[in-house]
Amino acid sequence: MAKKKITKKRAKLLAELEYMIGGHCYNASIQNWGPGGVFDGEGREFRYPLTIVDAEDNKRKVRYRADGDKPGELITGYYAFGANQLQIMMALDKALLHLEENYGLKI
């Protein structure tokens, strides 16, 4: 995959947006049990791990907030869904580009 160059400011914004989105995964099959065996309901939101690829093609999972200090690595970030991948960072960058070109967003 070709690595796109982005600024540190843009990378920081992309990391913040991904953090907001990645925390909204939901699994309706998870059973929630509280203290004393009390059933708290079905389903649970969770943070989906972001996979980032470094310059040597090593993959690492980010389970909290991605670091925007390495823009070249951050833009490779994706969510792995079995054999599929959602290139979340490239998609967010494309959304920002659309807002810049069509709605006057300035970053």
A tleap script that builds the chain and sets N, CA, C and O, in Angstrom:
source leaprc.protein.ff14SB
mol = sequence {
  NMET ALA LYS LYS LYS ILE THR LYS LYS ARG
  ALA LYS LEU LEU ALA GLU LEU GLU TYR MET
  ILE GLY GLY HIE CYS TYR ASN ALA SER ILE
  GLN ASN TRP GLY PRO GLY GLY VAL PHE ASP
  GLY GLU GLY ARG GLU PHE ARG TYR PRO LEU
  THR ILE VAL ASP ALA GLU ASP ASN LYS ARG
  LYS VAL ARG TYR ARG ALA ASP GLY ASP LYS
  PRO GLY GLU LEU ILE THR GLY TYR TYR ALA
  PHE GLY ALA ASN GLN LEU GLN ILE MET MET
  ALA LEU ASP LYS ALA LEU LEU HIE LEU GLU
  GLU ASN TYR GLY LEU LYS CILE
}
set mol.1.N position { 0.836 -1.158 0.000 }
set mol.1.CA position { 0.000 0.000 0.000 }
set mol.1.C position { 0.894 1.239 0.000 }
set mol.1.O position { 1.837 1.322 0.788 }
set mol.2.N position { 0.609 2.190 -0.867 }
set mol.2.CA position { 1.384 3.432 -0.907 }
set mol.2.C position { 1.057 4.264 0.320 }
set mol.2.O position { -0.096 4.354 0.740 }
set mol.3.N position { 2.085 4.867 0.885 }
set mol.3.CA position { 1.893 5.669 2.085 }
set mol.3.C position { 1.806 7.138 1.703 }
set mol.3.O position { 2.728 7.684 1.096 }
set mol.4.N position { 0.701 7.773 2.058 }
set mol.4.CA position { 0.455 9.165 1.739 }
set mol.4.C position { 1.117 10.055 2.783 }
set mol.4.O position { 1.101 9.731 3.971 }
set mol.5.N position { 1.704 11.180 2.351 }
set mol.5.CA position { 2.316 12.121 3.282 }
set mol.5.C position { 1.249 13.086 3.783 }
set mol.5.O position { 0.493 13.657 2.997 }
set mol.6.N position { 1.198 13.258 5.093 }
set mol.6.CA position { 0.274 14.207 5.700 }
set mol.6.C position { 1.014 14.994 6.774 }
set mol.6.O position { 2.035 14.543 7.294 }
set mol.7.N position { 0.494 16.172 7.102 }
set mol.7.CA position { 1.121 17.011 8.121 }
set mol.7.C position { 0.817 16.470 9.516 }
set mol.7.O position { -0.107 15.677 9.695 }
set mol.8.N position { 1.600 16.903 10.497 }
set mol.8.CA position { 1.363 16.477 11.882 }
set mol.8.C position { 0.034 17.019 12.395 }
set mol.8.O position { -0.660 16.340 13.153 }
set mol.9.N position { -0.324 18.229 11.992 }
set mol.9.CA position { -1.601 18.815 12.415 }
set mol.9.C position { -2.771 17.990 11.884 }
set mol.9.O position { -3.728 17.719 12.610 }
set mol.10.N position { -2.690 17.597 10.624 }
set mol.10.CA position { -3.753 16.782 10.025 }
set mol.10.C position { -3.779 15.400 10.678 }
set mol.10.O position { -4.851 14.854 10.942 }
set mol.11.N position { -2.599 14.838 10.936 }
set mol.11.CA position { -2.515 13.526 11.588 }
set mol.11.C position { -3.156 13.564 12.975 }
set mol.11.O position { -3.842 12.622 13.371 }
set mol.12.N position { -2.934 14.649 13.706 }
set mol.12.CA position { -3.536 14.777 15.036 }
set mol.12.C position { -5.063 14.785 14.926 }
set mol.12.O position { -5.747 14.123 15.707 }
set mol.13.N position { -5.593 15.533 13.957 }
set mol.13.CA position { -7.039 15.566 13.756 }
set mol.13.C position { -7.562 14.195 13.340 }
set mol.13.O position { -8.600 13.756 13.836 }
set mol.14.N position { -6.864 13.517 12.444 }
set mol.14.CA position { -7.285 12.175 12.023 }
set mol.14.C position { -7.304 11.210 13.206 }
set mol.14.O position { -8.228 10.407 13.333 }
set mol.15.N position { -6.292 11.281 14.073 }
set mol.15.CA position { -6.235 10.411 15.252 }
set mol.15.C position { -7.410 10.688 16.183 }
set mol.15.O position { -7.986 9.755 16.742 }
set mol.16.N position { -7.773 11.953 16.357 }
set mol.16.CA position { -8.913 12.303 17.214 }
set mol.16.C position { -10.221 11.787 16.627 }
set mol.16.O position { -11.056 11.246 17.351 }
set mol.17.N position { -10.403 11.954 15.317 }
set mol.17.CA position { -11.631 11.478 14.671 }
set mol.17.C position { -11.739 9.957 14.731 }
set mol.17.O position { -12.812 9.414 14.994 }
set mol.18.N position { -10.617 9.273 14.486 }
set mol.18.CA position { -10.642 7.800 14.554 }
set mol.18.C position { -10.985 7.333 15.953 }
set mol.18.O position { -11.721 6.361 16.122 }
set mol.19.N position { -10.455 8.022 16.967 }
set mol.19.CA position { -10.734 7.646 18.353 }
set mol.19.C position { -12.234 7.746 18.642 }
set mol.19.O position { -12.800 6.884 19.314 }
set mol.20.N position { -12.867 8.790 18.138 }
set mol.20.CA position { -14.318 8.940 18.331 }
set mol.20.C position { -15.088 7.813 17.647 }
set mol.20.O position { -16.007 7.239 18.232 }
set mol.21.N position { -14.716 7.504 16.423 }
set mol.21.CA position { -15.426 6.474 15.659 }
set mol.21.C position { -15.151 5.079 16.212 }
set mol.21.O position { -16.074 4.279 16.364 }
set mol.22.N position { -13.885 4.782 16.516 }
set mol.22.CA position { -13.495 3.446 16.971 }
set mol.22.C position { -14.132 3.026 18.272 }
set mol.22.O position { -14.183 1.834 18.573 }
set mol.23.N position { -14.619 3.971 19.051 }
set mol.23.CA position { -15.259 3.653 20.321 }
set mol.23.C position { -16.739 3.344 20.210 }
set mol.23.O position { -17.411 3.168 21.226 }
set mol.24.N position { -17.256 3.276 18.996 }
set mol.24.CA position { -18.679 3.052 18.811 }
set mol.24.C position { -19.005 1.710 18.176 }
set mol.24.O position { -20.045 1.574 17.531 }
set mol.25.N position { -18.151 0.727 18.342 }
set mol.25.CA position { -18.479 -0.628 17.902 }
set mol.25.C position { -19.417 -1.235 18.942 }
set mol.25.O position { -19.340 -0.916 20.128 }
set mol.26.N position { -20.284 -2.097 18.487 }
set mol.26.CA position { -21.302 -2.665 19.367 }
set mol.26.C position { -21.509 -4.124 19.021 }
set mol.26.O position { -21.581 -4.489 17.848 }
set mol.27.N position { -21.606 -4.958 20.043 }
set mol.27.CA position { -21.878 -6.373 19.857 }
set mol.27.C position { -23.112 -6.716 20.670 }
set mol.27.O position { -23.066 -6.726 21.900 }
set mol.28.N position { -24.220 -6.999 19.987 }
set mol.28.CA position { -25.485 -7.298 20.650 }
set mol.28.C position { -25.476 -8.666 21.319 }
set mol.28.O position { -26.342 -8.949 22.146 }
set mol.29.N position { -24.511 -9.523 20.977 }
set mol.29.CA position { -24.472 -10.875 21.537 }
set mol.29.C position { -23.769 -10.958 22.884 }
set mol.29.O position { -23.856 -11.982 23.562 }
set mol.30.N position { -23.081 -9.906 23.280 }
set mol.30.CA position { -22.371 -9.936 24.556 }
set mol.30.C position { -23.385 -9.882 25.696 }
set mol.30.O position { -24.282 -9.038 25.704 }
set mol.31.N position { -23.233 -10.781 26.645 }
set mol.31.CA position { -24.095 -10.806 27.823 }
set mol.31.C position { -23.400 -10.060 28.956 }
set mol.31.O position { -22.258 -10.373 29.292 }
set mol.32.N position { -24.070 -9.086 29.543 }
set mol.32.CA position { -23.494 -8.275 30.602 }
set mol.32.C position { -24.012 -8.720 31.962 }
set mol.32.O position { -25.210 -8.653 32.239 }
set mol.33.N position { -23.101 -9.168 32.796 }
set mol.33.CA position { -23.451 -9.605 34.139 }
set mol.33.C position { -22.736 -8.722 35.147 }
set mol.33.O position { -21.520 -8.547 35.072 }
set mol.34.N position { -23.477 -8.171 36.080 }
set mol.34.CA position { -22.918 -7.290 37.096 }
set mol.34.C position { -22.581 -8.031 38.370 }
set mol.34.O position { -22.578 -9.262 38.395 }
set mol.35.N position { -22.292 -7.283 39.440 }
set mol.35.CA position { -21.970 -7.867 40.745 }
set mol.35.C position { -23.100 -8.766 41.255 }
set mol.35.O position { -24.279 -8.447 41.101 }
set mol.36.N position { -22.731 -9.863 41.847 }
set mol.36.CA position { -23.723 -10.789 42.402 }
set mol.36.C position { -24.484 -11.571 41.359 }
set mol.36.O position { -25.518 -12.164 41.664 }
set mol.37.N position { -23.992 -11.583 40.130 }
set mol.37.CA position { -24.646 -12.353 39.081 }
set mol.37.C position { -25.902 -11.703 38.530 }
set mol.37.O position { -26.728 -12.385 37.923 }
set mol.38.N position { -26.067 -10.410 38.726 }
set mol.38.CA position { -27.244 -9.704 38.221 }
set mol.38.C position { -27.051 -9.413 36.732 }
set mol.38.O position { -26.025 -8.877 36.314 }
set mol.39.N position { -28.060 -9.776 35.948 }
set mol.39.CA position { -27.997 -9.556 34.501 }
set mol.39.C position { -28.247 -8.080 34.206 }
set mol.39.O position { -29.292 -7.541 34.572 }
set mol.40.N position { -27.296 -7.426 33.547 }
set mol.40.CA position { -27.399 -5.995 33.249 }
set mol.40.C position { -27.902 -5.715 31.842 }
set mol.40.O position { -28.039 -4.550 31.467 }
set mol.41.N position { -28.177 -6.732 31.062 }
set mol.41.CA position { -28.687 -6.520 29.708 }
set mol.41.C position { -27.775 -7.100 28.652 }
set mol.41.O position { -26.676 -7.584 28.924 }
set mol.42.N position { -28.277 -7.028 27.442 }
set mol.42.CA position { -27.522 -7.561 26.319 }
set mol.42.C position { -26.831 -6.442 25.568 }
set mol.42.O position { -27.290 -5.301 25.551 }
set mol.43.N position { -25.730 -6.791 24.954 }
set mol.43.CA position { -25.008 -5.864 24.100 }
set mol.43.C position { -24.001 -5.023 24.858 }
set mol.43.O position { -24.162 -4.739 26.045 }
set mol.44.N position { -22.972 -4.638 24.152 }
set mol.44.CA position { -21.937 -3.818 24.762 }
set mol.44.C position { -21.171 -3.067 23.676 }
set mol.44.O position { -20.831 -3.628 22.634 }
set mol.45.N position { -20.905 -1.784 23.940 }
set mol.45.CA position { -20.013 -1.014 23.085 }
set mol.45.C position { -18.586 -1.342 23.476 }
set mol.45.O position { -18.311 -1.649 24.636 }
set mol.46.N position { -17.679 -1.281 22.518 }
set mol.46.CA position { -16.278 -1.526 22.817 }
set mol.46.C position { -15.420 -0.760 21.828 }
set mol.46.O position { -15.897 -0.335 20.776 }
set mol.47.N position { -14.170 -0.588 22.168 }
set mol.47.CA position { -13.205 0.100 21.318 }
set mol.47.C position { -12.648 -0.894 20.312 }
set mol.47.O position { -12.063 -1.905 20.700 }
set mol.48.N position { -12.825 -0.619 19.018 }
set mol.48.CA position { -12.290 -1.512 18.009 }
set mol.48.C position { -10.811 -1.199 17.805 }
set mol.48.O position { -10.452 -0.029 17.676 }
set mol.49.N position { -9.943 -2.210 17.772 }
set mol.49.CA position { -8.505 -1.935 17.626 }
set mol.49.C position { -8.143 -1.467 16.214 }
set mol.49.O position { -8.629 -1.995 15.214 }
set mol.50.N position { -7.284 -0.472 16.173 }
set mol.50.CA position { -6.769 0.069 14.928 }
set mol.50.C position { -5.435 -0.620 14.652 }
set mol.50.O position { -4.589 -0.701 15.542 }
set mol.51.N position { -5.239 -1.111 13.442 }
set mol.51.CA position { -3.968 -1.704 13.053 }
set mol.51.C position { -3.180 -0.671 12.257 }
set mol.51.O position { -3.688 -0.091 11.297 }
set mol.52.N position { -1.935 -0.449 12.664 }
set mol.52.CA position { -1.055 0.497 11.986 }
set mol.52.C position { 0.164 -0.249 11.470 }
set mol.52.O position { 0.698 -1.126 12.149 }
set mol.53.N position { 0.600 0.098 10.274 }
set mol.53.CA position { 1.750 -0.549 9.633 }
set mol.53.C position { 2.905 0.452 9.604 }
set mol.53.O position { 2.756 1.573 9.118 }
set mol.54.N position { 4.060 0.032 10.131 }
set mol.54.CA position { 5.216 0.945 10.149 }
set mol.54.C position { 6.019 0.821 8.852 }
set mol.54.O position { 5.636 0.090 7.939 }
set mol.55.N position { 7.135 1.545 8.787 }
set mol.55.CA position { 7.963 1.593 7.575 }
set mol.55.C position { 8.538 0.229 7.186 }
set mol.55.O position { 8.834 -0.004 6.014 }
set mol.56.N position { 8.697 -0.674 8.162 }
set mol.56.CA position { 9.224 -2.019 7.886 }
set mol.56.C position { 8.110 -3.041 7.674 }
set mol.56.O position { 8.367 -4.244 7.682 }
set mol.57.N position { 6.892 -2.578 7.486 }
set mol.57.CA position { 5.701 -3.420 7.298 }
set mol.57.C position { 5.349 -4.252 8.527 }
set mol.57.O position { 4.695 -5.289 8.407 }
set mol.58.N position { 5.778 -3.805 9.710 }
set mol.58.CA position { 5.360 -4.444 10.958 }
set mol.58.C position { 4.010 -3.873 11.361 }
set mol.58.O position { 3.785 -2.665 11.290 }
set mol.59.N position { 3.120 -4.753 11.783 }
set mol.59.CA position { 1.783 -4.319 12.186 }
set mol.59.C position { 1.701 -4.249 13.702 }
set mol.59.O position { 2.247 -5.097 14.407 }
set mol.60.N position { 1.009 -3.225 14.192 }
set mol.60.CA position { 0.759 -3.137 15.633 }
set mol.60.C position { -0.666 -2.671 15.851 }
set mol.60.O position { -1.205 -1.877 15.081 }
set mol.61.N position { -1.260 -3.176 16.905 }
set mol.61.CA position { -2.638 -2.829 17.257 }
set mol.61.C position { -2.630 -1.663 18.235 }
set mol.61.O position { -1.849 -1.642 19.187 }
set mol.62.N position { -3.498 -0.704 17.994 }
set mol.62.CA position { -3.692 0.426 18.891 }
set mol.62.C position { -5.067 0.254 19.511 }
set mol.62.O position { -6.077 0.255 18.808 }
set mol.63.N position { -5.103 0.106 20.825 }
set mol.63.CA position { -6.373 -0.132 21.495 }
set mol.63.C position { -6.881 1.074 22.268 }
set mol.63.O position { -7.952 1.029 22.872 }
set mol.64.N position { -6.112 2.143 22.245 }
set mol.64.CA position { -6.595 3.363 22.895 }
set mol.64.C position { -6.588 4.473 21.857 }
set mol.64.O position { -7.365 4.405 20.905 }
set mol.65.N position { -5.770 5.467 21.992 }
set mol.65.CA position { -5.742 6.578 21.041 }
set mol.65.C position { -4.466 6.479 20.208 }
set mol.65.O position { -3.369 6.342 20.751 }
set mol.66.N position { -4.618 6.550 18.887 }
set mol.66.CA position { -3.465 6.505 17.998 }
set mol.66.C position { -2.620 7.761 18.188 }
set mol.66.O position { -3.137 8.832 18.507 }
set mol.67.N position { -1.338 7.613 17.988 }
set mol.67.CA position { -0.394 8.714 18.115 }
set mol.67.C position { -0.256 9.409 16.762 }
set mol.67.O position { 0.103 8.781 15.767 }
set mol.68.N position { -0.541 10.700 16.735 }
set mol.68.CA position { -0.441 11.451 15.487 }
set mol.68.C position { 0.943 11.964 15.188 }
set mol.68.O position { 1.121 12.726 14.238 }
set mol.69.N position { 1.953 11.561 15.988 }
set mol.69.CA position { 3.311 12.056 15.791 }
set mol.69.C position { 4.027 11.437 14.596 }
set mol.69.O position { 5.048 11.960 14.149 }
set mol.70.N position { 3.510 10.342 14.080 }
set mol.70.CA position { 4.117 9.699 12.911 }
set mol.70.C position { 3.065 9.629 11.805 }
set mol.70.O position { 2.461 8.579 11.587 }
set mol.71.N position { 2.845 10.746 11.106 }
set mol.71.CA position { 1.785 10.801 10.096 }
set mol.71.C position { 1.885 9.722 9.021 }
set mol.71.O position { 0.865 9.197 8.574 }
set mol.72.N position { 3.120 9.384 8.600 }
set mol.72.CA position { 3.298 8.364 7.562 }
set mol.72.C position { 2.807 6.998 7.992 }
set mol.72.O position { 2.340 6.214 7.166 }
set mol.73.N position { 2.908 6.707 9.279 }
set mol.73.CA position { 2.396 5.433 9.800 }
set mol.73.C position { 0.901 5.530 10.079 }
set mol.73.O position { 0.154 4.594 9.794 }
set mol.74.N position { 0.468 6.641 10.626 }
set mol.74.CA position { -0.932 6.785 11.011 }
set mol.74.C position { -1.876 6.595 9.832 }
set mol.74.O position { -2.926 5.968 9.972 }
set mol.75.N position { -1.510 7.131 8.672 }
set mol.75.CA position { -2.390 7.054 7.511 }
set mol.75.C position { -2.620 5.612 7.060 }
set mol.75.O position { -3.562 5.356 6.309 }
set mol.76.N position { -1.791 4.667 7.493 }
set mol.76.CA position { -1.970 3.252 7.130 }
set mol.76.C position { -3.014 2.566 8.009 }
set mol.76.O position { -3.354 1.408 7.767 }
set mol.77.N position { -3.524 3.255 9.019 }
set mol.77.CA position { -4.420 2.655 10.000 }
set mol.77.C position { -5.694 2.075 9.404 }
set mol.77.O position { -6.369 2.709 8.593 }
set mol.78.N position { -6.006 0.855 9.826 }
set mol.78.CA position { -7.226 0.190 9.341 }
set mol.78.C position { -7.834 -0.672 10.441 }
set mol.78.O position { -7.182 -1.023 11.424 }
set mol.79.N position { -9.115 -1.002 10.237 }
set mol.79.CA position { -9.806 -1.964 11.090 }
set mol.79.C position { -9.848 -3.278 10.327 }
set mol.79.O position { -10.233 -3.301 9.158 }
set mol.80.N position { -9.461 -4.364 10.965 }
set mol.80.CA position { -9.498 -5.685 10.340 }
set mol.80.C position { -10.784 -6.397 10.745 }
set mol.80.O position { -11.028 -6.632 11.929 }
set mol.81.N position { -11.596 -6.735 9.760 }
set mol.81.CA position { -12.838 -7.478 9.970 }
set mol.81.C position { -12.693 -8.818 9.263 }
set mol.81.O position { -13.108 -8.963 8.113 }
set mol.82.N position { -12.108 -9.796 9.942 }
set mol.82.CA position { -11.856 -11.083 9.297 }
set mol.82.C position { -10.887 -10.894 8.141 }
set mol.82.O position { -9.779 -10.395 8.334 }
set mol.83.N position { -11.298 -11.289 6.938 }
set mol.83.CA position { -10.446 -11.140 5.757 }
set mol.83.C position { -10.543 -9.734 5.162 }
set mol.83.O position { -9.800 -9.400 4.239 }
set mol.84.N position { -11.442 -8.923 5.677 }
set mol.84.CA position { -11.662 -7.584 5.143 }
set mol.84.C position { -10.978 -6.522 5.988 }
set mol.84.O position { -10.666 -6.738 7.159 }
set mol.85.N position { -10.753 -5.368 5.367 }
set mol.85.CA position { -10.169 -4.234 6.078 }
set mol.85.C position { -10.955 -2.974 5.736 }
set mol.85.O position { -11.345 -2.762 4.588 }
set mol.86.N position { -11.178 -2.151 6.741 }
set mol.86.CA position { -11.733 -0.823 6.526 }
set mol.86.C position { -10.576 0.151 6.712 }
set mol.86.O position { -10.089 0.324 7.829 }
set mol.87.N position { -10.138 0.778 5.651 }
set mol.87.CA position { -9.031 1.729 5.690 }
set mol.87.C position { -9.542 3.030 6.312 }
set mol.87.O position { -9.741 4.022 5.611 }
set mol.88.N position { -9.752 3.021 7.623 }
set mol.88.CA position { -10.404 4.120 8.324 }
set mol.88.C position { -9.640 5.423 8.204 }
set mol.88.O position { -10.259 6.472 8.024 }
set mol.89.N position { -8.328 5.398 8.296 }
set mol.89.CA position { -7.566 6.647 8.240 }
set mol.89.C position { -7.621 7.261 6.840 }
set mol.89.O position { -7.768 8.476 6.705 }
set mol.90.N position { -7.507 6.451 5.817 }
set mol.90.CA position { -7.617 6.980 4.456 }
set mol.90.C position { -9.031 7.506 4.196 }
set mol.90.O position { -9.202 8.523 3.524 }
set mol.91.N position { -10.033 6.818 4.723 }
set mol.91.CA position { -11.416 7.261 4.550 }
set mol.91.C position { -11.656 8.597 5.262 }
set mol.91.O position { -12.306 9.488 4.716 }
set mol.92.N position { -11.130 8.730 6.477 }
set mol.92.CA position { -11.277 9.993 7.200 }
set mol.92.C position { -10.537 11.117 6.482 }
set mol.92.O position { -11.033 12.241 6.408 }
set mol.93.N position { -9.351 10.816 5.954 }
set mol.93.CA position { -8.593 11.821 5.212 }
set mol.93.C position { -9.365 12.250 3.971 }
set mol.93.O position { -9.383 13.431 3.623 }
set mol.94.N position { -9.995 11.303 3.311 }
set mol.94.CA position { -10.797 11.617 2.125 }
set mol.94.C position { -11.999 12.488 2.501 }
set mol.94.O position { -12.359 13.400 1.757 }
set mol.95.N position { -12.616 12.213 3.646 }
set mol.95.CA position { -13.732 13.027 4.118 }
set mol.95.C position { -13.262 14.457 4.420 }
set mol.95.O position { -13.950 15.421 4.086 }
set mol.96.N position { -12.084 14.589 5.057 }
set mol.96.CA position { -11.542 15.917 5.331 }
set mol.96.C position { -11.258 16.662 4.031 }
set mol.96.O position { -11.559 17.850 3.918 }
set mol.97.N position { -10.680 15.974 3.051 }
set mol.97.CA position { -10.391 16.582 1.757 }
set mol.97.C position { -11.681 17.084 1.101 }
set mol.97.O position { -11.708 18.173 0.528 }
set mol.98.N position { -12.734 16.292 1.188 }
set mol.98.CA position { -14.042 16.689 0.641 }
set mol.98.C position { -14.545 17.961 1.332 }
set mol.98.O position { -15.029 18.877 0.668 }
set mol.99.N position { -14.432 18.017 2.652 }
set mol.99.CA position { -14.862 19.199 3.396 }
set mol.99.C position { -14.015 20.422 3.053 }
set mol.99.O position { -14.528 21.539 2.976 }
set mol.100.N position { -12.722 20.205 2.848 }
set mol.100.CA position { -11.835 21.318 2.471 }
set mol.100.C position { -12.189 21.868 1.085 }
set mol.100.O position { -12.272 23.080 0.884 }
set mol.101.N position { -12.396 20.952 0.141 }
set mol.101.CA position { -12.645 21.367 -1.245 }
set mol.101.C position { -14.042 21.926 -1.469 }
set mol.101.O position { -14.231 22.804 -2.311 }
set mol.102.N position { -15.026 21.422 -0.719 }
set mol.102.CA position { -16.411 21.796 -0.981 }
set mol.102.C position { -17.071 22.692 0.056 }
set mol.102.O position { -18.095 23.315 -0.223 }
set mol.103.N position { -16.497 22.761 1.241 }
set mol.103.CA position { -17.147 23.517 2.308 }
set mol.103.C position { -16.222 24.503 3.005 }
set mol.103.O position { -16.592 25.078 4.028 }
set mol.104.N position { -15.034 24.705 2.471 }
set mol.104.CA position { -14.131 25.703 3.005 }
set mol.104.C position { -13.451 25.358 4.316 }
set mol.104.O position { -12.927 26.250 4.983 }
set mol.105.N position { -13.444 24.087 4.706 }
set mol.105.CA position { -12.748 23.691 5.923 }
set mol.105.C position { -11.273 24.013 5.782 }
set mol.105.O position { -10.661 23.722 4.755 }
set mol.106.N position { -10.705 24.614 6.816 }
set mol.106.CA position { -9.270 24.923 6.817 }
set mol.106.C position { -8.636 24.219 7.999 }
set mol.106.O position { -9.064 24.398 9.140 }
set mol.107.N position { -7.621 23.421 7.730 }
set mol.107.CA position { -6.928 22.686 8.782 }
set mol.107.C position { -5.525 23.243 8.921 }
set mol.107.O position { -4.753 22.771 9.755 }
savepdb mol mol.pdb
quit
